[in-house]
Amino acid sequence: MPEKSVKVLLTGGGTGGHVFPGIVIAEEIRRREPNAKILFVGTRRGLESKVVPRLGYEIEYVDVRYFERSFSPRNIVTAYKAFASVLGARRIISRFKPDVVVGTGGYVSGPVVLAASLAQIPTLIHEQNAFPGLTTRLLARRVDIVAVSHSEAVARVGAAAKAVVTGHPVRREFFETSRAEARRSLNLKAKDRLVLVVGGSGGAEKINQVTLEAAPAIVGRPGIILMHVTGSRYYDWVSREREKLPLRPEQAQRYQLADFIHNIPVAMAACDLIVARSGGMVHEITAAGRPSLLIPSPNVTDDHQLHNARAMAAQGAAIVVEEKDLNAQKFAREILAVLEDARRLDDMAAAAKNMGRPEAGSKLAELILKMAKK
């Protein structure tokens, strides 16, 4: 009699930082169990609604929204939807009958993991931040395992006995892409210095603004190429403003714009410095082993991006500039100073690489399959 297929339900989304870890876990499970049945649960508004179906995975949706951090009448509606979303998640779980349910963060994972826990299905949540988010802290006492990316998070999850340090699941391409081949593919010369600015899957207005204002000073230095990834909602605005900058033709050629980069592992491997937020992308940066200038978002719960950035800086892998201190002059000054110090760049790259956990996806997949087969 053939062995029955393992069923895994993965939930998490909203932004790439919560969606892509789930995809990595799904890929690693399929490597070990090709016949595994995998279902994602997310929201129609989140990035998962576009990415997950495109990769060939099944997805179902629940209607849930995040709570405002200050009092808002909207929270009354949100509370009702949260209750309804638990019921919706229970219906999905009853139909799919998963052997294990895995939450990778974001407000959608809360009601789905809670519904699974109430149904006495084995549950695991993964926390990507050094300072655990609200969803993780609320669920920690109910789930079976709390997997964390950072060892610093163990004491903060509220259920340390259940915590397992796995690292953060990152696509293999970030670890395996050759820097030399990546630079060749982008036609970079040996003396070229590539600065990659990425504001996250949704883009970041402040980072886009200071990058625009600082661009003349940055590309004014010979051999520096500025690759500015704006996010789709800011691309048209940044493109219009770029045309107004006092750039010579040769400088304008070295200021490159894109709304989104499909092959981000290649761009990261090729660059000399990454400028980014410090959410889930910090794990991709360490996987690629590249130096970074991190600008934590001030608009996140419990300032978890600031904690992530400081953890990177403490290891010598990153420079941290808080958004409240950010202006075009400081932005250009920090970038140019580090690009002129080859030894510092090398030391930061080595420190970042040392923080990467290439085994994280495998470790999580094995842990999840063990739970599913109990």
Secondary structure, DSSP 8 states (H G I E B T S, - for coil): ------EEEEE--SSHHHHHHHHHHHHHHHHH-TT-EEEEEE-TTSTHHHHHHHTT-EEEE-------SS--THHHHHHHHHHHHHHHHHHHHHHH--SEEEE-SSTTHHHHHHHHHHTT--EEEEE-SSS--HHHHHHTTTSSEEEESSGGGGGGSS-GGGEEE------HHHHH--HHHHHHHTT--TT-EEEEEE--TT--HHHHHHHHHHHHHHHTSTTEEEEEE--TTTHHHHHHHHTTS---HHHHHTEEEES--TTHHHHHHH-SEEEE-SSTHHHHHHHHT--EEE---SSSGGGHHHHHHHHHHHTTSEEE--GGG--HHHHHHHHHHHHT-HHHHHHHHHHHHHH--TTHHHHHHHHHHHHHT-
